[in-house]
């Protein structure tokens, strides 16, 4: 990939995101697994451990009934709340990393689990790792203020 071309495409992508013209789609199954730069074991394992330790403290402090109620709440959170929170956090981290620099974008793009789409025209999208994000940016995010060069 040509570095100046990728920097220009990345700048157009950042501008389109700032204008609200681009939507990012992420697949947390690919981006949140070990080996991914976005993988964070603390987000996955520490929260349930802290909740279980807090429930044990509650067992000795408030008794068996309060402990059972707390375990039910923790279980409901682990089944319904934690996966949604993890998906949201992975998406936020992915978008933040993608917009930081072209190297991050290319690294995550080769990993897979990402897609770019035009907000007003979602059929026009680019899915990683097979799609070419630079060509997508060149084709759909060209600056309208610059006149296109015409051959003589």
Residue, then its C-alpha position, 0 to 999 in steps of 0.5 A: x500500500x502506498x503510504x501517502x495515499x493511505x494517509x490521505x485516505x485516512x484523513x478523508x475518513x476522519x473528516x467523514x466521521x467528524x461530519x457524520x457520513x460514515x458508520x463503523x460496524x464491528x464484530x466483537x467475536x473477532x476483535x475481543x479474542x486473545x491476539x487482537x490488539x483490542x483484547x482486554x482480559x481485565x474487562x472480561x475477567x475482573x468484573x465477575x471476580x469483583x462481583x463474586x467477592x462482593x457477594x461473599x462479603x455480603x453473605x457474611x455481612x447481611x446473611x443468606x437471603x441477601x446473598x442469594x438475591x445478590x447472586x441472582x442480580x449478578x447472574x442477570x448482569x452476567x447474562x444480559x448486561x455484561x455482553x452488551x457492555x463488552x460489545x459496546x466497549x470493543x466498538x468504542x475502542x475499535x473506532x478510537x484505534x481506527x481513527x488514531x492513525x492509518x497504521x492502526x486501521x491497517x492492522x485491525x483491517x487485516x485482522x477482520x471484523x470491521x466494516x465501513x459504510x456510508x450513513x446515507x447509502x449503507x449498501x455501499x460498504x467495505x468489509x475487512x479483510x477482503x475490502x480495500x478501505x483506501x479505494x473505498x475512501x478514494x471513491x466515496x469520500x472524495x472531497x467535493x470542493x476539489x475539482x476533479x482533474x480532466x485529461x487534456 
